[in-house]
């Protein structure tokens, strides 16, 4: 009887220790492709990298940087990256092409995309239809900025063929393109948009840097950036995906209370494009756009599917929204880090 009691106690103790000790990632070294890692759009991943949150999950993550989300996506699809991050709409558009990628951690509960018109190029700007025959800057073809620009123009009756799209990236090169007259308008993200805005160089036409602005533009909540991977990767490397989700949710939680001095500590100076004050001001303006916990709501997913069906370049096949995302990993991460 005593022997059985001891055995049961040891067994229970072993099970408890097993539960306390998380399983190691199956793929501890991986590449995560992004389209502009110096932008606020990817700030949670920057925090996870520079504050060591990935490392503490047993991961060595290379943030593979590209000029835009479309190029990052191509890297993922061609096997040069293991995981991708970008607009949630990518998962929908890919599925409509027969490729299944699943979002497993939401970075932004608002897209943070802005469409602006150059004040020098069009000083008497009144309506979007004036952009016919003009050049519109985007980060890269097939990126979220490209998709967003097409949507803004389409709503004003301007067809994609009525303008010339120019890939300009998301760094200070985008601002230079506008100043030098190589583009007349642009779709981009912060901090570049704020740099231009604070200096009076653009007039903002459409702004999704807040949940409220997003609601007004899309008629409902719209998910922003997310971390996603091919379904085969999610199935084969669940502990790796969990580790990425853990680090991301921890970064999102950190951002909820981070002050200016914390941000300066967690973000490389080079990411601020030489103007720390504007960077911090743009962050405060966009803070509500970050997801508090990495969870994507069913209502936001429904909005995304509706909008993509309407403006997704001719792809209108009915989708099963649940096939484009899962909240399983971030829910476990929330429990780990006590995120409410």
Secondary structure, 3 states (H helix, E strand, C coil): CHHHHHHHHHHHHHHHHHHHCCCCCCCCEEEEEECCCCCHHHHHHHHHHHCCHHHHCCCEEEEEECCCHHHHHHHHHCCCCCEEEEECHHHHHHHHCCCCEEEEEECECCCCCEEEEECCCCCCCCCHHHHCCCEEEECCCCCHHHHHHHHHHHHCCCCHHHCEEEECCCCHHHHHHHHCCCCCEEEECCCHHHHHHHCCCEEEEEECCCHHHHHHHHCCCCCCEEEEEEHHHHHHCHHHHHHHHHHHHHHHHHHHHCCHHHHHHHCCHHHHCCCHHHHHHHHHHHHHHECCCCCCCHHHHHHHHHHHHHHCCCCCCCCCHHHHECCHHHHHHHHHHCCC
